[in-house]
Amino acid sequence: MPPHGRLEDAGFFACREDLEDELIRACGADRVEACLETEGDLTAFRRLQGQPQWREHPREAQLRRWIASGARRKLRYARLLVEAADDERLPLPLISVLDRAAGD
């Protein structure tokens, strides 16, 4: 396997788990929940939290699961969470790919 730096040189940037995980950490769970509330989805998220198999999981894991479970949630919330994140907390893989696309 090539060294990590060489993959980045070739334009590949990896998230720890996935983009949703990175964005949830960048925003923090409270801000993500505020975003869900604004979008009218907080009640649906609370239903997932009430399911026995999800009750004991950390809130960040619950959020990640909920966002990933909807047909179009991943696309919709990726944009919303990028907009909600503080610029200084944006995930490095996202910053790197945007810099690369912008030609920096």
Chimera marker file (.cmm) of the C-alpha trace (Angstrom):
<marker_set name="trace">
<marker id="1" x="0.000" y="0.000" z="0.000" r="1" g="1" b="0" radius="0.5"/>
<marker id="2" x="1.406" y="3.427" z="-0.877" r="1" g="1" b="0" radius="0.5"/>
<marker id="3" x="2.296" y="5.838" z="1.929" r="1" g="1" b="0" radius="0.5"/>
<marker id="4" x="-0.570" y="8.062" z="3.048" r="1" g="1" b="0" radius="0.5"/>
<marker id="5" x="1.054" y="11.231" z="1.672" r="1" g="1" b="0" radius="0.5"/>
<marker id="6" x="1.275" y="9.710" z="-1.792" r="1" g="1" b="0" radius="0.5"/>
<marker id="7" x="-2.463" y="9.009" z="-1.796" r="1" g="1" b="0" radius="0.5"/>
<marker id="8" x="-3.148" y="12.648" z="-0.954" r="1" g="1" b="0" radius="0.5"/>
<marker id="9" x="-0.753" y="13.725" z="-3.720" r="1" g="1" b="0" radius="0.5"/>
<marker id="10" x="-2.876" y="11.665" z="-6.102" r="1" g="1" b="0" radius="0.5"/>
<marker id="11" x="-6.087" y="13.411" z="-4.937" r="1" g="1" b="0" radius="0.5"/>
<marker id="12" x="-7.413" y="10.854" z="-2.428" r="1" g="1" b="0" radius="0.5"/>
<marker id="13" x="-8.463" y="12.202" z="0.971" r="1" g="1" b="0" radius="0.5"/>
<marker id="14" x="-9.860" y="9.857" z="3.614" r="1" g="1" b="0" radius="0.5"/>
<marker id="15" x="-12.235" y="10.521" z="6.495" r="1" g="1" b="0" radius="0.5"/>
<marker id="16" x="-11.856" y="8.598" z="9.775" r="1" g="1" b="0" radius="0.5"/>
<marker id="17" x="-15.180" y="6.757" z="9.401" r="1" g="1" b="0" radius="0.5"/>
<marker id="18" x="-17.058" y="8.661" z="6.721" r="1" g="1" b="0" radius="0.5"/>
<marker id="19" x="-18.027" y="12.233" z="5.871" r="1" g="1" b="0" radius="0.5"/>
<marker id="20" x="-20.999" y="12.188" z="8.237" r="1" g="1" b="0" radius="0.5"/>
<marker id="21" x="-18.738" y="11.226" z="11.139" r="1" g="1" b="0" radius="0.5"/>
<marker id="22" x="-16.352" y="14.072" z="10.315" r="1" g="1" b="0" radius="0.5"/>
<marker id="23" x="-19.145" y="16.635" z="9.984" r="1" g="1" b="0" radius="0.5"/>
<marker id="24" x="-20.864" y="15.566" z="13.208" r="1" g="1" b="0" radius="0.5"/>
<marker id="25" x="-17.561" y="16.008" z="15.065" r="1" g="1" b="0" radius="0.5"/>
<marker id="26" x="-16.957" y="19.360" z="13.344" r="1" g="1" b="0" radius="0.5"/>
<marker id="27" x="-20.400" y="20.674" z="14.329" r="1" g="1" b="0" radius="0.5"/>
<marker id="28" x="-20.879" y="18.946" z="17.662" r="1" g="1" b="0" radius="0.5"/>
<marker id="29" x="-24.008" y="16.964" z="18.522" r="1" g="1" b="0" radius="0.5"/>
<marker id="30" x="-25.922" y="19.996" z="19.822" r="1" g="1" b="0" radius="0.5"/>
<marker id="31" x="-25.499" y="21.915" z="16.566" r="1" g="1" b="0" radius="0.5"/>
<marker id="32" x="-26.439" y="18.840" z="14.499" r="1" g="1" b="0" radius="0.5"/>
<marker id="33" x="-29.612" y="18.402" z="16.558" r="1" g="1" b="0" radius="0.5"/>
<marker id="34" x="-30.415" y="22.098" z="16.072" r="1" g="1" b="0" radius="0.5"/>
<marker id="35" x="-30.053" y="21.535" z="12.337" r="1" g="1" b="0" radius="0.5"/>
<marker id="36" x="-32.416" y="18.537" z="12.531" r="1" g="1" b="0" radius="0.5"/>
<marker id="37" x="-34.910" y="20.664" z="14.436" r="1" g="1" b="0" radius="0.5"/>
<marker id="38" x="-34.736" y="23.451" z="11.843" r="1" g="1" b="0" radius="0.5"/>
<marker id="39" x="-35.359" y="20.890" z="9.091" r="1" g="1" b="0" radius="0.5"/>
<marker id="40" x="-38.302" y="19.344" z="10.958" r="1" g="1" b="0" radius="0.5"/>
<marker id="41" x="-36.502" y="16.033" z="11.501" r="1" g="1" b="0" radius="0.5"/>
<marker id="42" x="-35.806" y="16.074" z="15.232" r="1" g="1" b="0" radius="0.5"/>
<marker id="43" x="-38.893" y="13.972" z="16.081" r="1" g="1" b="0" radius="0.5"/>
<marker id="44" x="-37.797" y="11.263" z="13.629" r="1" g="1" b="0" radius="0.5"/>
<marker id="45" x="-34.314" y="11.285" z="15.179" r="1" g="1" b="0" radius="0.5"/>
<marker id="46" x="-35.819" y="10.972" z="18.672" r="1" g="1" b="0" radius="0.5"/>
<marker id="47" x="-37.676" y="7.853" z="17.484" r="1" g="1" b="0" radius="0.5"/>
<marker id="48" x="-34.336" y="6.262" z="16.538" r="1" g="1" b="0" radius="0.5"/>
<marker id="49" x="-32.919" y="7.219" z="19.943" r="1" g="1" b="0" radius="0.5"/>
<marker id="50" x="-35.835" y="5.453" z="21.615" r="1" g="1" b="0" radius="0.5"/>
<marker id="51" x="-35.240" y="2.162" z="19.850" r="1" g="1" b="0" radius="0.5"/>
<marker id="52" x="-33.800" y="-0.422" z="22.268" r="1" g="1" b="0" radius="0.5"/>
<marker id="53" x="-30.795" y="-1.212" z="20.060" r="1" g="1" b="0" radius="0.5"/>
<marker id="54" x="-29.778" y="2.496" z="19.935" r="1" g="1" b="0" radius="0.5"/>
<marker id="55" x="-30.546" y="3.718" z="23.470" r="1" g="1" b="0" radius="0.5"/>
<marker id="56" x="-27.091" y="3.010" z="24.886" r="1" g="1" b="0" radius="0.5"/>
<marker id="57" x="-25.068" y="4.311" z="21.926" r="1" g="1" b="0" radius="0.5"/>
<marker id="58" x="-23.375" y="7.723" z="22.107" r="1" g="1" b="0" radius="0.5"/>
<marker id="59" x="-25.436" y="10.522" z="20.613" r="1" g="1" b="0" radius="0.5"/>
<marker id="60" x="-22.868" y="11.039" z="17.832" r="1" g="1" b="0" radius="0.5"/>
<marker id="61" x="-23.275" y="7.400" z="16.758" r="1" g="1" b="0" radius="0.5"/>
<marker id="62" x="-27.049" y="7.780" z="16.837" r="1" g="1" b="0" radius="0.5"/>
<marker id="63" x="-26.839" y="10.889" z="14.656" r="1" g="1" b="0" radius="0.5"/>
<marker id="64" x="-24.534" y="9.172" z="12.204" r="1" g="1" b="0" radius="0.5"/>
<marker id="65" x="-26.887" y="6.190" z="11.951" r="1" g="1" b="0" radius="0.5"/>
<marker id="66" x="-29.951" y="8.381" z="11.523" r="1" g="1" b="0" radius="0.5"/>
<marker id="67" x="-28.380" y="10.504" z="8.789" r="1" g="1" b="0" radius="0.5"/>
<marker id="68" x="-27.158" y="7.397" z="6.957" r="1" g="1" b="0" radius="0.5"/>
<marker id="69" x="-30.517" y="5.614" z="7.166" r="1" g="1" b="0" radius="0.5"/>
<marker id="70" x="-32.614" y="7.977" z="5.067" r="1" g="1" b="0" radius="0.5"/>
<marker id="71" x="-32.766" y="7.732" z="1.284" r="1" g="1" b="0" radius="0.5"/>
<marker id="72" x="-31.656" y="11.327" z="0.679" r="1" g="1" b="0" radius="0.5"/>
<marker id="73" x="-30.502" y="12.403" z="4.145" r="1" g="1" b="0" radius="0.5"/>
<marker id="74" x="-26.805" y="11.886" z="3.424" r="1" g="1" b="0" radius="0.5"/>
<marker id="75" x="-26.852" y="14.383" z="0.575" r="1" g="1" b="0" radius="0.5"/>
<marker id="76" x="-29.126" y="16.868" z="2.284" r="1" g="1" b="0" radius="0.5"/>
<marker id="77" x="-27.356" y="16.859" z="5.626" r="1" g="1" b="0" radius="0.5"/>
<marker id="78" x="-23.855" y="16.897" z="4.159" r="1" g="1" b="0" radius="0.5"/>
<marker id="79" x="-24.589" y="20.322" z="2.706" r="1" g="1" b="0" radius="0.5"/>
<marker id="80" x="-26.404" y="21.558" z="5.816" r="1" g="1" b="0" radius="0.5"/>
<marker id="81" x="-23.681" y="20.393" z="8.204" r="1" g="1" b="0" radius="0.5"/>
<marker id="82" x="-20.895" y="21.915" z="6.103" r="1" g="1" b="0" radius="0.5"/>
<marker id="83" x="-22.793" y="25.205" z="6.312" r="1" g="1" b="0" radius="0.5"/>
<marker id="84" x="-23.344" y="24.764" z="10.082" r="1" g="1" b="0" radius="0.5"/>
<marker id="85" x="-19.728" y="23.857" z="10.923" r="1" g="1" b="0" radius="0.5"/>
<marker id="86" x="-17.245" y="26.441" z="12.105" r="1" g="1" b="0" radius="0.5"/>
<marker id="87" x="-14.701" y="27.026" z="9.359" r="1" g="1" b="0" radius="0.5"/>
<marker id="88" x="-11.814" y="26.216" z="11.702" r="1" g="1" b="0" radius="0.5"/>
<marker id="89" x="-13.413" y="22.862" z="12.597" r="1" g="1" b="0" radius="0.5"/>
<marker id="90" x="-14.138" y="21.638" z="9.064" r="1" g="1" b="0" radius="0.5"/>
<marker id="91" x="-12.714" y="18.150" z="8.522" r="1" g="1" b="0" radius="0.5"/>
<marker id="92" x="-9.221" y="18.127" z="7.026" r="1" g="1" b="0" radius="0.5"/>
<marker id="93" x="-10.200" y="15.694" z="4.231" r="1" g="1" b="0" radius="0.5"/>
<marker id="94" x="-12.975" y="18.069" z="3.162" r="1" g="1" b="0" radius="0.5"/>
<marker id="95" x="-10.688" y="21.112" z="3.300" r="1" g="1" b="0" radius="0.5"/>
<marker id="96" x="-8.048" y="19.220" z="1.325" r="1" g="1" b="0" radius="0.5"/>
<marker id="97" x="-10.401" y="18.144" z="-1.440" r="1" g="1" b="0" radius="0.5"/>
<marker id="98" x="-11.899" y="21.644" z="-1.706" r="1" g="1" b="0" radius="0.5"/>
<marker id="99" x="-8.417" y="23.181" z="-1.859" r="1" g="1" b="0" radius="0.5"/>
<marker id="100" x="-7.464" y="20.693" z="-4.545" r="1" g="1" b="0" radius="0.5"/>
<marker id="101" x="-10.611" y="21.474" z="-6.548" r="1" g="1" b="0" radius="0.5"/>
<marker id="102" x="-9.930" y="25.212" z="-6.243" r="1" g="1" b="0" radius="0.5"/>
<marker id="103" x="-6.385" y="24.704" z="-7.482" r="1" g="1" b="0" radius="0.5"/>
<marker id="104" x="-4.628" y="25.740" z="-4.246" r="1" g="1" b="0" radius="0.5"/>
<link id1="1" id2="2" r="1" g="1" b="0" radius="0.2"/>
<link id1="2" id2="3" r="1" g="1" b="0" radius="0.2"/>
<link id1="3" id2="4" r="1" g="1" b="0" radius="0.2"/>
<link id1="4" id2="5" r="1" g="1" b="0" radius="0.2"/>
<link id1="5" id2="6" r="1" g="1" b="0" radius="0.2"/>
<link id1="6" id2="7" r="1" g="1" b="0" radius="0.2"/>
<link id1="7" id2="8" r="1" g="1" b="0" radius="0.2"/>
<link id1="8" id2="9" r="1" g="1" b="0" radius="0.2"/>
<link id1="9" id2="10" r="1" g="1" b="0" radius="0.2"/>
<link id1="10" id2="11" r="1" g="1" b="0" radius="0.2"/>
<link id1="11" id2="12" r="1" g="1" b="0" radius="0.2"/>
<link id1="12" id2="13" r="1" g="1" b="0" radius="0.2"/>
<link id1="13" id2="14" r="1" g="1" b="0" radius="0.2"/>
<link id1="14" id2="15" r="1" g="1" b="0" radius="0.2"/>
<link id1="15" id2="16" r="1" g="1" b="0" radius="0.2"/>
<link id1="16" id2="17" r="1" g="1" b="0" radius="0.2"/>
<link id1="17" id2="18" r="1" g="1" b="0" radius="0.2"/>
<link id1="18" id2="19" r="1" g="1" b="0" radius="0.2"/>
<link id1="19" id2="20" r="1" g="1" b="0" radius="0.2"/>
<link id1="20" id2="21" r="1" g="1" b="0" radius="0.2"/>
<link id1="21" id2="22" r="1" g="1" b="0" radius="0.2"/>
<link id1="22" id2="23" r="1" g="1" b="0" radius="0.2"/>
<link id1="23" id2="24" r="1" g="1" b="0" radius="0.2"/>
<link id1="24" id2="25" r="1" g="1" b="0" radius="0.2"/>
<link id1="25" id2="26" r="1" g="1" b="0" radius="0.2"/>
<link id1="26" id2="27" r="1" g="1" b="0" radius="0.2"/>
<link id1="27" id2="28" r="1" g="1" b="0" radius="0.2"/>
<link id1="28" id2="29" r="1" g="1" b="0" radius="0.2"/>
<link id1="29" id2="30" r="1" g="1" b="0" radius="0.2"/>
<link id1="30" id2="31" r="1" g="1" b="0" radius="0.2"/>
<link id1="31" id2="32" r="1" g="1" b="0" radius="0.2"/>
<link id1="32" id2="33" r="1" g="1" b="0" radius="0.2"/>
<link id1="33" id2="34" r="1" g="1" b="0" radius="0.2"/>
<link id1="34" id2="35" r="1" g="1" b="0" radius="0.2"/>
<link id1="35" id2="36" r="1" g="1" b="0" radius="0.2"/>
<link id1="36" id2="37" r="1" g="1" b="0" radius="0.2"/>
<link id1="37" id2="38" r="1" g="1" b="0" radius="0.2"/>
<link id1="38" id2="39" r="1" g="1" b="0" radius="0.2"/>
<link id1="39" id2="40" r="1" g="1" b="0" radius="0.2"/>
<link id1="40" id2="41" r="1" g="1" b="0" radius="0.2"/>
<link id1="41" id2="42" r="1" g="1" b="0" radius="0.2"/>
<link id1="42" id2="43" r="1" g="1" b="0" radius="0.2"/>
<link id1="43" id2="44" r="1" g="1" b="0" radius="0.2"/>
<link id1="44" id2="45" r="1" g="1" b="0" radius="0.2"/>
<link id1="45" id2="46" r="1" g="1" b="0" radius="0.2"/>
<link id1="46" id2="47" r="1" g="1" b="0" radius="0.2"/>
<link id1="47" id2="48" r="1" g="1" b="0" radius="0.2"/>
<link id1="48" id2="49" r="1" g="1" b="0" radius="0.2"/>
<link id1="49" id2="50" r="1" g="1" b="0" radius="0.2"/>
<link id1="50" id2="51" r="1" g="1" b="0" radius="0.2"/>
<link id1="51" id2="52" r="1" g="1" b="0" radius="0.2"/>
<link id1="52" id2="53" r="1" g="1" b="0" radius="0.2"/>
<link id1="53" id2="54" r="1" g="1" b="0" radius="0.2"/>
<link id1="54" id2="55" r="1" g="1" b="0" radius="0.2"/>
<link id1="55" id2="56" r="1" g="1" b="0" radius="0.2"/>
<link id1="56" id2="57" r="1" g="1" b="0" radius="0.2"/>
<link id1="57" id2="58" r="1" g="1" b="0" radius="0.2"/>
<link id1="58" id2="59" r="1" g="1" b="0" radius="0.2"/>
<link id1="59" id2="60" r="1" g="1" b="0" radius="0.2"/>
<link id1="60" id2="61" r="1" g="1" b="0" radius="0.2"/>
<link id1="61" id2="62" r="1" g="1" b="0" radius="0.2"/>
<link id1="62" id2="63" r="1" g="1" b="0" radius="0.2"/>
<link id1="63" id2="64" r="1" g="1" b="0" radius="0.2"/>
<link id1="64" id2="65" r="1" g="1" b="0" radius="0.2"/>
<link id1="65" id2="66" r="1" g="1" b="0" radius="0.2"/>
<link id1="66" id2="67" r="1" g="1" b="0" radius="0.2"/>
<link id1="67" id2="68" r="1" g="1" b="0" radius="0.2"/>
<link id1="68" id2="69" r="1" g="1" b="0" radius="0.2"/>
<link id1="69" id2="70" r="1" g="1" b="0" radius="0.2"/>
<link id1="70" id2="71" r="1" g="1" b="0" radius="0.2"/>
<link id1="71" id2="72" r="1" g="1" b="0" radius="0.2"/>
<link id1="72" id2="73" r="1" g="1" b="0" radius="0.2"/>
<link id1="73" id2="74" r="1" g="1" b="0" radius="0.2"/>
<link id1="74" id2="75" r="1" g="1" b="0" radius="0.2"/>
<link id1="75" id2="76" r="1" g="1" b="0" radius="0.2"/>
<link id1="76" id2="77" r="1" g="1" b="0" radius="0.2"/>
<link id1="77" id2="78" r="1" g="1" b="0" radius="0.2"/>
<link id1="78" id2="79" r="1" g="1" b="0" radius="0.2"/>
<link id1="79" id2="80" r="1" g="1" b="0" radius="0.2"/>
<link id1="80" id2="81" r="1" g="1" b="0" radius="0.2"/>
<link id1="81" id2="82" r="1" g="1" b="0" radius="0.2"/>
<link id1="82" id2="83" r="1" g="1" b="0" radius="0.2"/>
<link id1="83" id2="84" r="1" g="1" b="0" radius="0.2"/>
<link id1="84" id2="85" r="1" g="1" b="0" radius="0.2"/>
<link id1="85" id2="86" r="1" g="1" b="0" radius="0.2"/>
<link id1="86" id2="87" r="1" g="1" b="0" radius="0.2"/>
<link id1="87" id2="88" r="1" g="1" b="0" radius="0.2"/>
<link id1="88" id2="89" r="1" g="1" b="0" radius="0.2"/>
<link id1="89" id2="90" r="1" g="1" b="0" radius="0.2"/>
<link id1="90" id2="91" r="1" g="1" b="0" radius="0.2"/>
<link id1="91" id2="92" r="1" g="1" b="0" radius="0.2"/>
<link id1="92" id2="93" r="1" g="1" b="0" radius="0.2"/>
<link id1="93" id2="94" r="1" g="1" b="0" radius="0.2"/>
<link id1="94" id2="95" r="1" g="1" b="0" radius="0.2"/>
<link id1="95" id2="96" r="1" g="1" b="0" radius="0.2"/>
<link id1="96" id2="97" r="1" g="1" b="0" radius="0.2"/>
<link id1="97" id2="98" r="1" g="1" b="0" radius="0.2"/>
<link id1="98" id2="99" r="1" g="1" b="0" radius="0.2"/>
<link id1="99" id2="100" r="1" g="1" b="0" radius="0.2"/>
<link id1="100" id2="101" r="1" g="1" b="0" radius="0.2"/>
<link id1="101" id2="102" r="1" g="1" b="0" radius="0.2"/>
<link id1="102" id2="103" r="1" g="1" b="0" radius="0.2"/>
<link id1="103" id2="104" r="1" g="1" b="0" radius="0.2"/>
</marker_set>
